[in-house]
């Protein structure tokens, strides 16, 4: 079992298991939820409680170089926040590619990157996914579809139903956060309009990484994930999951 307080032995991407806290990584955290473990079991539990049904479920990505779970419609990368990463983010510019079709929201709630990642994943793949008629998640996405990223963030702050699901799932985790330890953050990759988009709620905009398609999506996303690993020369604490058709 791994937690944010234990060093990961390798960049193996098969062990998002029981791991991955993100203590307070919002851009401007105005409130905090409970830290939630990031692994397929936890994410699938949250999806079910938010009203998602059907055959799509999260699975570990066991390698960024070899065969990955397919078909998949989203990839999530968990990584440590470091000085190198923050310097890189500060240098990124918004692309000219039109992003109005991408559902994106800012993360203003501390420790909510797992739930923000779920919202990014589901919102940009609604055509593939099925919901219960009274799905909390479906209603939230419908209510916020025409809002700005900042307005969606405020709606999430005030969503007692989503907050309750998040904290409930978080409370069932097995790892504990140690105060003062380096935190982790989660970002999401999706295919919208034949373009590979990186969605990070700590940023002010989605990042476009160029053309992709259903067949190459996982490997295209993996290529960007490898760049995250390469930038962190002394870091091995990375893991990834993908939303796959079971």
C-alpha positions in Angstrom: 0.0 0.0 0.0 1.3 3.4 -0.9 0.4 6.8 0.4 1.7 10.3 -0.2 4.0 9.9 2.8 5.8 6.9 1.3 8.2 7.0 -1.7 7.0 5.1 -4.7 9.4 2.5 -5.8 9.1 3.0 -9.6 7.3 4.8 -12.3 5.1 1.8 -13.0 1.7 3.3 -13.6 0.1 0.1 -12.5 -0.2 1.1 -8.9 -2.6 3.9 -8.5 -3.9 1.4 -5.9 -4.6 2.8 -2.5 -2.7 5.9 -3.3 -2.6 9.5 -4.2 -3.8 12.2 -2.0 -3.9 15.8 -3.2 -3.9 17.9 -0.1 -5.0 21.4 -1.1 -4.1 21.9 -4.7 -6.7 24.4 -5.9 -5.6 27.5 -7.7 -7.2 29.7 -5.0 -8.7 27.4 -2.4 -11.6 29.1 -0.6 -12.7 25.9 1.2 -11.5 22.4 1.6 -13.0 18.9 1.3 -11.5 15.7 2.7 -8.5 14.3 0.8 -9.6 11.4 -1.4 -7.5 8.5 -2.5 -7.0 8.3 -6.2 -7.3 4.7 -7.5 -9.8 2.9 -9.7 -11.8 1.5 -6.8 -12.3 4.9 -5.2 -13.1 6.7 -8.5 -15.6 4.0 -9.6 -17.3 4.2 -6.2 -17.7 7.9 -6.6 -19.0 7.6 -10.1 -21.6 5.1 -9.0 -22.8 7.3 -6.1 -23.0 10.3 -8.4 -25.4 8.3 -10.7 -23.3 6.9 -13.5 -24.3 3.5 -14.8 -23.2 1.3 -17.7 -20.0 -0.4 -18.7 -17.4 2.4 -18.4 -15.1 2.0 -15.4 -11.7 3.2 -14.3 -8.7 0.9 -14.6 -5.0 1.2 -13.9 -2.8 2.2 -16.8 0.0 -0.3 -16.3 2.5 1.3 -18.7 2.9 4.5 -20.7 4.9 2.7 -23.3 3.2 -0.6 -23.9 -0.3 -1.6 -24.4 -2.8 0.4 -22.4 -6.4 -0.2 -21.5 -8.6 0.3 -24.6 -11.0 1.5 -25.6 -10.7 4.4 -23.2 -12.2 7.9 -23.3 -10.2 9.6 -20.5 -6.8 9.3 -18.9 -6.0 10.8 -15.4 -2.4 11.4 -14.3 -1.5 11.7 -10.6 1.8 13.5 -9.9 3.6 15.4 -7.1 3.6 19.2 -7.2 7.2 20.3 -7.3 9.1 23.5 -8.1 9.9 22.1 -11.5 6.3 21.6 -12.3 5.3 25.1 -11.0 8.0 26.7 -13.2 6.8 24.8 -16.2 3.2 25.8 -15.6 4.2 29.5 -15.3 5.6 29.4 -18.8 2.6 27.8 -20.5 0.5 30.0 -22.8 -3.0 29.5 -24.0 -3.3 27.9 -27.5 -5.1 29.5 -30.4 -7.3 26.4 -30.7 -10.9 27.1 -30.0 -11.8 25.5 -26.6 -15.5 26.5 -26.4 -16.5 22.9 -26.9 -14.4 21.7 -23.9 -16.2 21.5 -20.6 -13.7 23.0 -18.1 -13.9 24.2 -14.6 -11.6 25.9 -12.1 -10.7 24.1 -8.9 -11.3 26.4 -6.0 -12.0 23.8 -3.4 -8.9 22.3 -1.6 -8.5 18.5 -2.0 -11.2 18.3 -4.7 -8.9 17.5 -7.7 -10.3 13.9 -7.8 -13.9 15.1 -8.1 -12.9 17.9 -10.5 -11.2 15.2 -12.6 -14.4 13.1 -12.6 -16.4 16.1 -13.7 -13.9 16.8 -16.5 -14.0 13.2 -17.6 -17.8 12.7 -17.6 -18.7 16.1 -19.0 -16.5 15.7 -22.0 -17.8 12.1 -22.7 -21.5 12.4 -22.0 -22.3 11.0 -25.4 -20.7 7.7 -24.4 -22.0 7.4 -20.8 -25.2 6.5 -19.2 -26.8 8.1 -16.1 -29.5 7.2 -13.6 -32.6 9.4 -14.1 -31.9 11.2 -10.8 -28.2 11.4 -11.2 -26.6 14.2 -9.1 -23.8 14.4 -11.7 -26.1 14.7 -14.7 -28.0 17.5 -13.1 -24.9 19.4 -12.2 -23.6 19.1 -15.7 -26.9 20.2 -17.2 -27.1 23.2 -14.9 -23.6 24.4 -15.6 -23.3 23.6 -19.3 -23.4 27.2 -20.4 -21.4 28.7 -17.5 -17.8 29.9 -17.5 -15.1 27.9 -15.7 -15.3 30.3 -12.8 -19.1 30.0 -12.5 -18.9 26.2 -12.6 -16.3 26.4 -9.7 -18.7 28.4 -7.6 -21.5 25.9 -8.4 -19.3 23.1 -7.2 -18.4 25.0 -4.0 -22.1 25.2 -3.2 -23.1 21.6 -4.2 -23.8 19.8 -1.0 -24.7 16.6 -2.8 -21.4 16.3 -4.6 -19.5 17.4 -1.5 -21.3 14.6 0.5 -20.4 12.0 -2.1 -16.8 13.2 -2.2 -16.3 13.2 1.6 -18.2 9.9 2.0 -15.8 8.1 -0.5 -12.8 9.9 1.1 -13.8 8.6 4.5 -13.7 5.0 3.3 -10.0 5.3 2.2 -7.2 3.5 3.9 -4.4 6.1 3.8 -3.9 9.1 6.0 -2.4 12.5 5.1 0.5 13.7 7.2 0.6 17.4 7.7 3.4 19.2 5.9 4.1 16.3 3.5 4.3 17.1 -0.3 1.0 16.9 -1.9 -0.2 15.4 -5.2 -2.4 16.7 -8.0 -4.6 15.1 -10.6 -5.2 16.2 -14.2 -7.4 14.7 -16.9 -6.9 14.1 -20.6 -9.9 13.8 -23.0 -10.6 13.8 -26.7 -12.9 16.6 -27.7 -13.5 17.3 -31.4 -10.5 15.2 -32.5 -8.1 17.2 -30.2 -6.3 16.0 -27.2 -7.1 18.3 -24.2 -5.4 18.5 -20.9 -7.7 19.7 -18.1 -6.1 21.0 -14.9 -8.4 23.0 -12.6 -5.4 24.8 -11.1 -5.0 26.5 -14.5 -7.1 29.2 -16.1 -7.7 27.4 -19.3 -7.5 23.9 -20.9 -4.3 22.9 -22.8 -4.5 21.7 -26.4 -2.0 19.0 -27.4 -3.0 18.5 -31.0 -4.9 16.0 -33.0 -6.0 12.6 -31.7 -8.6 10.0 -32.4 -10.3 7.1 -30.6 -7.7 4.6 -31.7 -4.6 6.6 -30.7 -6.1 8.6 -27.8 -4.6 6.6 -24.9 -1.1 6.5 -26.5 -1.3 10.2 -27.4 -2.2 11.0 -23.8 0.5 8.7 -22.5 3.1 10.6 -24.6 2.1 13.8 -22.7 2.2 12.0 -19.4 5.8 10.8 -20.2 6.7 14.5 -20.6 5.6 15.1 -17.0 7.8 12.3 -15.8 10.8 13.5 -17.9 10.6 17.0 -16.4 10.8 15.6 -12.9 14.3 14.0 -13.0 14.4 13.0 -9.4 10.8 12.0 -9.1 9.2 8.5 -9.5 5.8 9.1 -7.8 3.4 9.0 -10.7 0.4 6.9 -11.5 -2.3 6.9 -14.1 -5.8 5.5 -14.6 -8.1 5.4 -17.6 -11.9 5.3 -18.0 -12.4 2.2 -20.1 -15.3 0.2 -21.5 -15.5 -2.9 -19.3 
